[in-house]
Every structure is written in structure tokens, then in C-alpha cells.
Amino acid sequence: MVQKYTIHLWIILVLFLSSNASAWDPLNQKSGAESGASKKVSLTIEKFKNIPELEAFFTQANGYAVFPNIAKAGLGIGAAVGKGEVFQDNKYIGKTSVKQISIGFQLGAQAFSEIMFFKDKRDTDRFTEGNFELGAQASAVLITQGVSVETAYSNGIAIFTLSKGGLMYEASVGGQKFSFDPD
């Protein structure tokens, strides 16, 4: 019974995420703003730039990857997917996608935006060489209104997220896998 329920949940999740990822979105059209970013990515970058604690990351990082929307859901086994864009020296250099599988106690769904800063050229190159993975030990800082952000680079990467909605209870282990497609 539980297995049948889990299979149905996964089918619904896959259909939702695949239809969401392939739908035409006028905000994804290139705007010319933010050195070639799509409108959706430009709006997300502006949200992150409005956080004073991230100013140093924007001015000092060699590059960054921006994911306007990552959708995450889980019931025992969880998954997350999202698409974004990569910038080096504040210029658009290509598209990226993220996939995550996690195992452990988790229940719910949520959506969030994510930005990854690459400290120097070597770190940006490592990300853009192809399939890049972050293990379970990597952590992102969730930014909430009125809370100070104190973090540093870990292995040349700093990750920040902004919650867009949803509720997720989890005590799980998983990693993120990224792909890069240069333009």
C-alpha cells in the first residue's frame, strides 16, 4: 500500500516538475540587462543584490550561478530540480541546471532561489568544465528578512538561498549535481 502511494507521488512529482521546467516563460527571454541575463534571472539577481551582506560577494567573486526557481519535494526520498544561468566577470557565459536526490526523513515541498559565488577563476572553471557535484557536506545559507548573514567561501564556493514558499520537514542526506551548457 505504501509502495503504491509512493509510486503515485513520484509520478505526480515528475509530471509537475517536467511540465514546469519545459513551459515557455516570457520572463526567461533575454533582457539585455545584467550582461545577457534572462529577465527572470535579472530579477533574482536584484533580489540578492538588495541584501547588503552579499555586496562583497558580488564585487569580489570571479563568477556566480543563479537559479531563479528550484523546486524541491520529498516523502522519504526527495528530489529537487532547477535551471539557471552562469556569469563570469559579470557577463553571461551559459546555462546551468541542478538536480538533487536525497534520502532520509522528509515530507513536503518548497521552492527557493539559489546563488552560488565562485571565489576565483579556478573555481568558476571547475563549475563550467561539465558535471559538477556538491556533496552532502556542502551547505547553503538561507537568507531571511532581518537576519545578518555571516559566511565565507568553502572550497571556493559560497551558496545562498531565498525561500519562495512551501514547507519542508527534513533530516536527510543528499548532494546537488550541476550541468553547464556554454552559449
N, C-alpha and C positions, 0 to 999 in steps of 0.2 A: 504494500500500500504506500509506504513512504517512498520507495524507489519510484513508483509510478508518478507520484506527486512531484518528485524532484525532476524527473524527465520532462514532465509538462512545464514546470517552471523554467527549465533550461531552454525549451523550445520557444516559449514566450519571450524570454530574455534575448535569445539570439535573433528572433524576428524583429523585436523592438530596436535592438542596437544596430542591426544591419540596415533597417529601413531608415533609421535616424542618421546613420553615417553616410548613406548614399543619396539622401534627399537634396534637391537643389536649394541653395540658400543664398538669397541676394546679398547677405552680409559677408559671404565668402568671396565675393567678387573683389578683384584688386582695386584698391582705392587710390594708390599713389602716395598716400600718407605713410609715415613710418617706413620709408625707403622700400616700398614694394609690398608691404603687408596687405592682407585682405582687410576689409572693414571690420570683420568680427575680431580678428587678431589685434588690429589697431585699438579697438575699444577695450580689449582685455589688457593690452599694454598700458593704456591710460589709467585703468583701474589700479594696476600695480604701481605705476609711477606716482599715483596720489598717496602712496604710503611713504612717509618721509624716511623711514628706516631702510628702505630699499634704494634710496638715491645713490649711495656709494656703489652698490652692485651694478646699477645701470651705467654709471660713469667709468667704472674700473674694469668690468668684465670684458673679456675678448669677444664673447658671444653669448647667445641665450636662445632657448627653445620655448615657445609659448603655445599652450594648449588651452583654447578658449572654453572647451567643454569636454570633460572626462566623465563618462557615465559609469557608475560602479553599482553592482548589485551582488547579493550573496545570500545563500541559505546553506550553510555547511561548507560548500565550495563557492568561491566568489570569482567574479570576473570584472574587469574594467577595460574600457576602450576609449580612445580619443585620437583626434587628428590636430596637427598644429603646424607651425612654421618656425624655421630656424634663421637666426640673424648672426652675422659676424661683422664686427666693427659697425654696428647699427644698419647694416644692409642685408636685405633678404637674400638668402642663398639656397633655400629649398624647403621642401615639405617633410614632415615627420609624422609618425604615428606611434602610439603607445598601446601595449596590451599587457594585462596583468591577470594572473591566476593566483588565487590564494586559498589556503586550506586551514580550517580551524573553526572556532565558534564565530559565526557571523550571521546577521539577519538584518535585511533592509536594503535600501537603495539610496544613492545620493549622487549629486552632480557637483563638480567643482572645476575651477580653472587652476592651471598649474604653470609656473615658470621655472625654468632651470637655467641658472647662470653658470657659464664656463669661465673659470678664472683666467686662463691664458690660452694661447693658440694651440698648444699641445692638447688641452682638454677639449677644445672645440673640435679639433681634428679627430680625436678619439671618438667623439659622438658621431661625426659625419662620415666616418670610414665604413659604416654599414650597420650591422646589427649590434647595438649597444645594450648592455643589461645592467640594471642596478639590483643588487641582492637585497635580501631581507634586512640587512643591517643599515641600509640607506634610509634616511628619514627626511620627511618634509616638514616644514614649519607651517602650521595652519594659522593664518592671519585673521584675527577678529578685531572688530572695532574697539579702539581704546586700549589695546594691549601692546606693550612695547615688544619689538622683535629683536632678539639677540641671537645671532647665529654667525657661523663662519663657514668657510668652504670645507668640505670633507672630500678628500681625494680630488680636489679641483672643481667640485660641483656644489652649488647651493640650490636648494629646492624650496619653493614657497607655494602654498595653495590658498585659494579663496573659495569658501563654500558657496554654492549657488542654491542649495536646498536639499532636502531629504534627511533621512535619519538612518544611521547605520550603527549597529552594535557589533563590535568585532574584537576578537582576540585571536588573530590569525597570522600566518606566516606566508609571505609571497614576495615576488620580485617583479619589477617592471622591465619589459623588453621594448626597445625602441628601434624603429627603422628610419632611414633617411633617404630621400629622393632629391638629388640636386636638380635645380632648374637652370 
